[in-house]
Amino acid sequence: MSAPVFHTLGCRLNAAETETMRQLAADAGLGPAVVVNTCAVTTEAVRQARQDIRRLRRENPGAALIVTGCAAQVEPGTFAAMPEVDRVIGNLEKADPAAWSALASGTAGRVAVADIMAQRAPAAPVMQGQSARARAIVQVQNGCDHRCTFCIIPYGRGPSRSVPAGMVVDRIARLADAGHAEVVLTGVDLTSWGADLPGQPRLGDLVRAILRAVPALPRLRLSSIDALEADPALLAALAEEDRLMPYLHLSLQHGADLILKRMKRRHSRADAIRFCETARRLRPDIAFGADLIAGFPTETEDHHAQSESLVAACGIAFLHVFPFSARPGTPAARMPPVPVETVRNRAARLRAAGAAALARHLDAQAGRCLPVLAEAGGVARAPDFTPVRLPAEATPGTLLQVRIAGHDGRTLIAG
């Protein structure tokens, strides 16, 4: 091994940040190393990180092993105590050229993790090209000011910080010039973008600015959003801008009002349904994804049934189900738990509801002609992010018009 090897766990933002670290490590001249970018969202994520670190050490006995990411930020001592680990750096340090220079020169301490909760400077823009120019991810926001009772991420990412609009537009213009046909805006709490900037612009203002300033960009997409924080300009852009893709992934988490309150979420069940109805009225071809947690502490069978019924009530096509896993350090970890077997059973039932919803969504696409963006491996994405299997390989990044012949339960098949 001559160049550093990077191993990424967790979210899309982590994946984008890994690409930034790769460049910083190369610029600093870092030699043989394994860099593990960790996730802290659940106890299982931390366990997985520790397991992967042990495996990566066995596979790379002579390389320096560096751990960073949210788990390293929240639990630096946990990773510093592992004999397999040489260095631990925090989420601020992993974006700092000076930290990588210190790692390359051998002058870095064993642990370098700053107080991220004191960070107030605007977020640094991060971008990642994917699928050989098909799609790029641009981070426009980092951190979170909310305190959901199940979530440790604010302590790993710090307070909400936005990338100024001018910097975002500049990055996206360069990506479009380089041939990327689609850009995805991402962040820890994307719909909070702008609250810390002069004049407090909203995410809808940013979307409008991008589409106005970068006419060469064919497709703009949003990652996960908080439906309650969707501003009027964003909804107007959804209705009026064909280049803003008709897909929203919603951080819903549950379908019962009492559980939402115990989660310290800021929306009700009725709010979620109302938002989906409004968005669908404004953009009839829209599809929704959503996150739902099964087996949150104190959840009853009736509460769970309300989550199951929310899938159909909101018309969710792409459901991500998370069995509740207590995260030490969060209020939810101190609440009366649901038995593990019940959590698993409810998660399975939610997944079944999600599979049925996806089948309904795929059934409705039969016979349609759709503009799709080709990715590697003979797959493409429809505007509503539904995967489409192409009849033949196409150059990633190519926009194609295809007719949908059917589906296999998970993916549309182009005829």
C-alpha positions as CSV (number, residue, x, y, z in Angstrom):
1,M,0.0,0.0,0.0
2,S,1.4,3.4,-1.0
3,A,-1.6,5.7,-0.9
4,P,-4.1,5.9,2.0
5,V,-7.1,3.7,1.9
6,F,-10.4,5.1,3.1
7,H,-13.3,3.2,4.6
8,T,-16.6,5.0,5.0
9,L,-19.5,4.2,7.3
10,G,-22.9,6.0,7.6
11,C,-24.5,8.7,5.7
12,R,-24.2,10.4,2.3
13,L,-22.5,13.4,3.9
14,N,-19.8,11.1,5.3
15,A,-19.2,9.7,1.9
16,A,-18.8,13.2,0.5
17,E,-16.4,14.2,3.3
18,T,-14.3,11.1,2.6
19,E,-13.6,12.4,-0.9
20,T,-12.4,15.7,0.7
21,M,-10.2,13.8,3.1
22,R,-8.8,11.8,0.2
23,Q,-7.7,15.0,-1.5
24,L,-6.3,16.6,1.8
25,A,-4.3,13.4,2.5
26,A,-2.9,13.5,-1.0
27,D,-2.0,17.2,-0.8
28,A,-0.3,16.6,2.6
29,G,1.7,13.6,1.3
30,L,0.3,11.1,3.7
31,G,1.9,7.7,3.2
32,P,0.5,4.2,3.8
33,A,-2.6,4.6,6.1
34,V,-6.1,3.3,6.6
35,V,-8.6,6.1,7.4
36,V,-12.0,5.0,8.9
37,N,-14.7,7.6,8.7
38,T,-17.2,6.4,11.4
39,C,-20.9,6.8,12.1
40,A,-22.5,7.3,15.6
41,V,-26.2,7.2,14.8
42,T,-26.8,4.0,16.7
43,T,-25.0,1.8,19.2
44,E,-24.8,-0.8,16.3
45,A,-23.0,1.8,14.1
46,V,-20.3,2.2,16.8
47,R,-20.0,-1.6,17.2
48,Q,-19.7,-2.0,13.4
49,A,-17.0,0.7,13.4
50,R,-15.0,-1.2,16.0
51,Q,-15.4,-4.5,14.2
52,D,-14.3,-2.9,10.9
53,I,-11.2,-1.3,12.6
54,R,-10.1,-4.7,13.9
55,R,-10.5,-6.3,10.4
56,L,-8.8,-3.4,8.6
57,R,-5.8,-3.7,11.0
58,R,-5.5,-7.4,10.3
59,E,-5.6,-6.7,6.6
60,N,-3.2,-3.8,6.7
61,P,-0.6,-4.6,9.4
62,G,2.0,-2.0,8.4
63,A,-0.2,1.0,7.8
64,A,-1.1,3.8,10.2
65,L,-4.8,3.4,11.2
66,I,-6.6,6.8,11.6
67,V,-10.2,7.0,13.0
68,T,-12.4,10.0,12.4
69,G,-16.1,10.8,11.9
70,C,-19.0,11.2,14.3
71,A,-18.3,8.2,16.5
72,A,-14.7,9.4,16.9
73,Q,-16.0,12.9,17.7
74,V,-18.5,11.7,20.3
75,E,-16.4,8.8,21.8
76,P,-12.7,9.6,21.2
77,G,-11.6,7.7,24.2
78,T,-13.3,4.5,23.0
79,F,-11.2,4.5,19.8
80,A,-8.0,5.8,21.4
81,A,-8.2,2.8,23.8
82,M,-8.2,0.3,20.9
83,P,-4.7,-1.1,20.3
84,E,-5.4,-1.3,16.6
85,V,-5.8,2.6,16.4
86,D,-2.8,4.9,15.9
87,R,-4.6,8.3,15.7
88,V,-8.1,9.7,16.4
89,I,-9.2,13.0,14.8
90,G,-12.5,14.8,15.1
91,N,-15.0,16.0,12.6
92,L,-13.5,19.5,12.5
93,E,-10.0,18.2,12.1
94,K,-10.8,15.8,9.2
95,A,-11.5,18.9,7.1
96,D,-8.4,20.8,8.2
97,P,-5.3,20.7,5.9
98,A,-3.1,21.4,9.0
99,A,-4.4,18.2,10.7
100,W,-3.4,16.1,7.6
101,S,0.0,17.8,7.4
102,A,0.6,16.8,11.0
103,L,-0.5,13.3,10.3
104,A,1.8,13.1,7.3
105,S,4.8,14.5,9.2
106,G,4.3,12.3,12.2
107,T,3.8,15.3,14.6
108,A,0.1,14.7,15.3
109,G,-0.9,13.7,18.8
110,R,-2.7,10.4,19.4
111,V,-6.0,12.2,19.8
112,A,-7.0,15.5,18.2
113,V,-10.7,16.2,18.8
114,A,-11.8,19.8,19.2
115,D,-15.0,21.0,20.9
116,I,-17.4,21.0,18.0
117,M,-20.2,22.5,20.0
118,A,-18.3,25.7,20.1
119,Q,-18.0,25.9,16.3
120,R,-19.9,28.8,14.7
121,A,-18.0,29.5,11.5
122,P,-19.9,28.8,8.2
123,A,-19.7,25.2,7.0
124,A,-17.0,24.4,4.5
125,P,-18.4,23.3,1.1
126,V,-17.8,19.6,0.4
127,M,-18.5,17.9,-2.9
128,Q,-18.2,14.4,-4.2
129,G,-18.5,13.1,-7.7
130,Q,-20.3,9.8,-8.1
131,S,-21.1,7.3,-10.8
132,A,-18.5,8.5,-13.2
133,R,-20.0,12.0,-13.7
134,A,-23.6,10.9,-13.4
135,R,-24.2,12.5,-10.1
136,A,-22.4,14.7,-7.6
137,I,-23.2,15.4,-3.9
138,V,-22.7,18.9,-2.5
139,Q,-22.8,19.6,1.2
140,V,-24.5,22.9,1.8
141,Q,-25.1,22.6,5.6
142,N,-23.6,20.8,8.6
143,G,-24.7,20.3,12.2
144,C,-28.1,20.5,13.9
145,D,-29.7,22.8,16.5
146,H,-32.5,20.3,17.3
147,R,-32.4,17.8,20.1
148,C,-34.5,14.8,19.2
149,T,-34.4,12.4,22.1
150,F,-33.1,9.4,20.2
151,C,-30.3,11.3,18.3
152,I,-26.6,11.8,19.2
153,I,-25.6,13.4,15.9
154,P,-25.8,17.1,17.1
155,Y,-22.9,16.2,19.5
156,G,-21.0,14.7,16.6
157,R,-21.6,17.5,14.1
158,G,-22.1,20.6,16.3
159,P,-24.5,23.5,15.8
160,S,-26.1,24.1,12.4
161,R,-23.8,25.9,10.0
162,S,-24.6,26.9,6.4
163,V,-22.4,27.2,3.3
164,P,-23.0,30.7,1.8
165,A,-25.1,30.6,-1.4
166,G,-22.3,32.1,-3.5
167,M,-19.9,29.3,-2.6
168,V,-22.6,26.7,-3.3
169,V,-23.4,28.2,-6.7
170,D,-19.7,28.3,-7.6
171,R,-19.2,24.7,-6.7
172,I,-22.2,23.5,-8.7
173,A,-21.3,25.6,-11.7
174,R,-17.9,23.9,-11.8
175,L,-19.6,20.5,-11.5
176,A,-21.9,21.2,-14.3
177,D,-19.0,22.4,-16.5
178,A,-17.2,19.2,-15.7
179,G,-20.1,17.2,-17.1
180,H,-22.2,16.2,-14.0
181,A,-25.8,15.9,-15.1
182,E,-27.2,15.9,-11.6
183,V,-26.3,17.5,-8.3
184,V,-27.7,16.4,-4.9
185,L,-27.8,19.0,-2.1
186,T,-27.1,17.4,1.3
187,G,-26.6,18.3,4.9
188,V,-27.3,17.1,8.5
189,D,-30.4,19.3,8.7
190,L,-30.8,20.5,5.2
191,T,-34.0,22.6,5.6
192,S,-32.2,24.7,8.3
193,W,-29.9,26.0,5.6
194,G,-29.5,29.8,5.8
195,A,-30.7,30.4,9.4
196,D,-27.2,31.4,10.4
197,L,-26.4,33.5,7.3
198,P,-27.0,37.3,6.9
199,G,-30.7,38.0,6.0
200,Q,-31.6,34.4,7.0
201,P,-32.3,33.0,3.5
202,R,-34.2,29.7,3.2
203,L,-33.5,26.5,1.3
204,G,-36.0,27.5,-1.3
205,D,-34.0,30.7,-2.0
206,L,-30.8,28.6,-2.5
207,V,-32.6,26.2,-4.9
208,R,-33.9,29.1,-6.9
209,A,-30.4,30.8,-7.0
210,I,-28.7,27.6,-8.2
211,L,-31.2,26.9,-11.0
212,R,-31.1,30.6,-12.1
213,A,-27.3,30.8,-12.0
214,V,-26.4,27.4,-13.5
215,P,-28.7,26.9,-16.5
216,A,-26.3,24.1,-17.8
217,L,-27.3,21.8,-14.8
218,P,-30.0,19.4,-16.1
219,R,-31.1,18.0,-12.7
220,L,-31.0,19.3,-9.1
221,R,-32.1,17.0,-6.2
222,L,-32.5,17.3,-2.5
223,S,-31.5,14.8,0.1
224,S,-33.4,14.2,3.4
225,I,-35.5,17.1,4.6
226,D,-37.7,18.0,7.6
227,A,-41.1,18.5,6.1
228,L,-42.1,21.0,8.8
229,E,-39.3,23.3,7.8
230,A,-40.0,23.3,4.1
231,D,-40.4,27.0,3.2
232,P,-42.8,28.6,0.7
233,A,-40.1,29.3,-1.8
234,L,-39.1,25.6,-1.8
235,L,-42.6,24.5,-2.4
236,A,-42.9,27.0,-5.2
237,A,-39.7,25.8,-6.8
238,L,-41.1,22.2,-6.5
239,A,-44.2,23.3,-8.4
240,E,-42.5,25.5,-11.1
241,E,-38.9,24.2,-11.7
242,D,-38.8,21.1,-13.9
243,R,-35.1,20.7,-13.2
244,L,-35.8,20.3,-9.4
245,M,-36.4,16.5,-9.3
246,P,-39.8,15.3,-7.9
247,Y,-38.5,13.3,-5.0
248,L,-38.4,14.1,-1.3
249,H,-37.0,12.0,1.5
250,L,-38.8,12.9,4.7
251,S,-37.5,12.6,8.2
252,L,-40.9,11.5,9.7
253,Q,-39.7,8.9,12.3
254,H,-43.2,7.9,13.5
255,G,-46.9,8.1,12.9
256,A,-48.3,8.5,16.4
257,D,-48.4,12.0,18.0
258,L,-47.5,10.8,21.5
259,I,-44.4,9.1,20.3
260,L,-43.5,12.1,18.1
261,K,-43.7,14.2,21.3
262,R,-41.5,11.8,23.2
263,M,-39.0,11.9,20.3
264,K,-39.1,15.7,20.6
265,R,-40.0,16.0,16.9
266,R,-41.5,19.2,15.8
267,H,-44.4,17.9,13.6
268,S,-47.6,16.0,14.2
269,R,-49.0,13.1,12.2
270,A,-51.5,15.6,10.6
271,D,-48.6,17.9,9.6
272,A,-46.9,15.0,7.8
273,I,-50.0,14.0,5.9
274,R,-50.9,17.6,5.1
275,F,-47.4,18.3,3.7
276,C,-47.5,15.2,1.4
277,E,-50.9,16.2,0.1
278,T,-49.7,19.8,-0.6
279,A,-46.5,18.6,-2.3
280,R,-48.4,16.1,-4.4
281,R,-50.9,18.8,-5.4
282,L,-48.1,21.1,-6.5
283,R,-46.1,18.3,-8.2
284,P,-48.3,15.4,-9.2
285,D,-45.4,13.2,-10.3
286,I,-43.6,13.5,-6.9
287,A,-42.5,10.4,-4.9
288,F,-41.7,10.3,-1.2
289,G,-39.2,8.3,0.8
290,A,-39.3,8.4,4.6
291,D,-37.5,7.2,7.7
292,L,-39.6,5.4,10.4
293,I,-38.3,4.1,13.7
294,A,-39.9,0.8,15.0
295,G,-40.2,0.0,18.7
296,F,-39.4,3.4,20.2
297,P,-39.5,3.3,24.0
298,T,-43.1,3.3,25.3
299,E,-44.5,2.5,21.9
300,T,-47.8,0.5,22.1
301,E,-49.4,-1.7,19.5
302,D,-51.7,1.1,18.6
303,H,-48.8,3.6,18.2
304,H,-47.1,1.1,15.9
305,A,-50.3,0.7,13.9
306,Q,-50.4,4.5,13.3
307,S,-46.9,4.2,11.9
308,E,-47.9,1.4,9.6
309,S,-51.0,3.4,8.4
310,L,-48.9,6.5,7.8
311,V,-47.1,4.8,4.9
312,A,-50.3,4.7,2.9
313,A,-51.7,8.0,4.3
314,C,-48.6,9.9,3.0
315,G,-48.1,7.8,-0.1
316,I,-44.6,6.8,0.8
317,A,-42.9,4.8,-1.9
318,F,-39.4,4.3,-0.5
319,L,-39.4,3.4,3.2
320,H,-36.4,3.2,5.4
321,V,-37.1,1.3,8.6
322,F,-34.9,1.5,11.7
323,P,-35.5,-0.8,14.6
324,F,-35.0,1.3,17.7
325,S,-31.5,1.0,19.2
326,A,-30.8,2.9,22.4
327,R,-27.9,5.3,22.0
328,P,-26.1,5.9,25.3
329,G,-26.1,9.6,26.1
330,T,-29.5,10.3,24.6
331,P,-32.8,10.8,26.6
332,A,-34.5,8.0,24.8
333,A,-31.9,5.5,26.2
334,R,-33.4,6.2,29.7
335,M,-37.0,5.6,28.7
336,P,-38.9,2.3,29.3
337,P,-37.8,0.1,26.4
338,V,-39.9,-2.1,24.2
339,P,-38.9,-5.8,24.3
340,V,-36.3,-6.6,21.6
341,E,-38.4,-9.3,20.0
342,T,-41.3,-6.9,19.7
343,V,-39.1,-4.3,18.1
344,R,-37.9,-6.8,15.5
345,N,-41.5,-7.9,14.8
346,R,-42.7,-4.4,14.4
347,A,-39.8,-3.5,12.1
348,A,-40.6,-6.5,10.0
349,R,-44.2,-5.4,9.7
350,L,-43.2,-1.9,8.7
351,R,-40.8,-3.3,6.1
352,A,-43.7,-5.4,4.7
353,A,-45.9,-2.2,4.5
354,G,-43.0,-0.5,2.7
355,A,-42.6,-3.3,0.3
356,A,-46.3,-3.2,-0.6
357,A,-46.1,0.5,-1.0
358,L,-43.1,0.2,-3.3
359,A,-44.9,-2.4,-5.4
360,R,-47.9,0.0,-5.8
361,H,-45.5,2.7,-6.9
362,L,-43.8,0.5,-9.4
363,D,-47.1,-0.8,-10.8
364,A,-48.1,2.7,-11.6
365,Q,-45.1,3.3,-13.8
366,A,-45.8,0.5,-16.3
367,G,-46.1,1.8,-19.8
368,R,-44.8,5.3,-19.0
369,C,-42.0,7.0,-20.9
370,L,-39.5,8.5,-18.5
371,P,-36.3,10.6,-18.8
372,V,-33.7,8.7,-16.9
373,L,-30.1,9.4,-15.9
374,A,-27.7,6.5,-16.6
375,E,-25.5,5.2,-13.8
376,A,-22.8,2.5,-13.9
377,G,-23.9,-1.1,-14.2
378,G,-26.8,-0.8,-16.6
379,V,-29.0,1.1,-14.1
380,A,-30.5,4.5,-14.3
381,R,-32.6,6.8,-12.1
382,A,-36.0,8.2,-13.0
383,P,-36.7,11.8,-11.9
384,D,-38.5,10.5,-8.8
385,F,-35.3,8.5,-8.0
386,T,-36.8,5.1,-8.8
387,P,-34.1,2.8,-10.1
388,V,-34.5,1.6,-13.7
389,R,-32.8,-1.4,-15.3
390,L,-31.7,-0.5,-18.8
391,P,-31.8,-3.0,-21.7
392,A,-28.1,-2.3,-22.4
393,E,-25.2,-0.5,-20.7
394,A,-25.1,3.3,-21.2
395,T,-22.4,5.8,-20.5
396,P,-22.9,7.1,-16.9
397,G,-24.2,10.6,-16.9
398,T,-26.2,10.2,-20.1
399,L,-29.8,11.3,-20.1
400,L,-32.1,8.8,-21.9
401,Q,-35.7,8.5,-22.7
402,V,-37.0,5.0,-21.9
403,R,-40.3,3.2,-21.8
404,I,-41.1,1.1,-18.7
405,A,-42.1,-2.5,-19.5
406,G,-42.5,-3.7,-15.9
407,H,-40.6,-4.2,-12.7
408,D,-39.1,-6.9,-10.5
409,G,-40.5,-5.7,-7.2
410,R,-37.6,-3.3,-6.5
411,T,-36.5,-1.9,-9.8
412,L,-38.3,-0.7,-13.0
413,I,-37.4,-2.5,-16.2
414,A,-37.0,-0.5,-19.4
415,G,-38.2,-2.2,-22.5
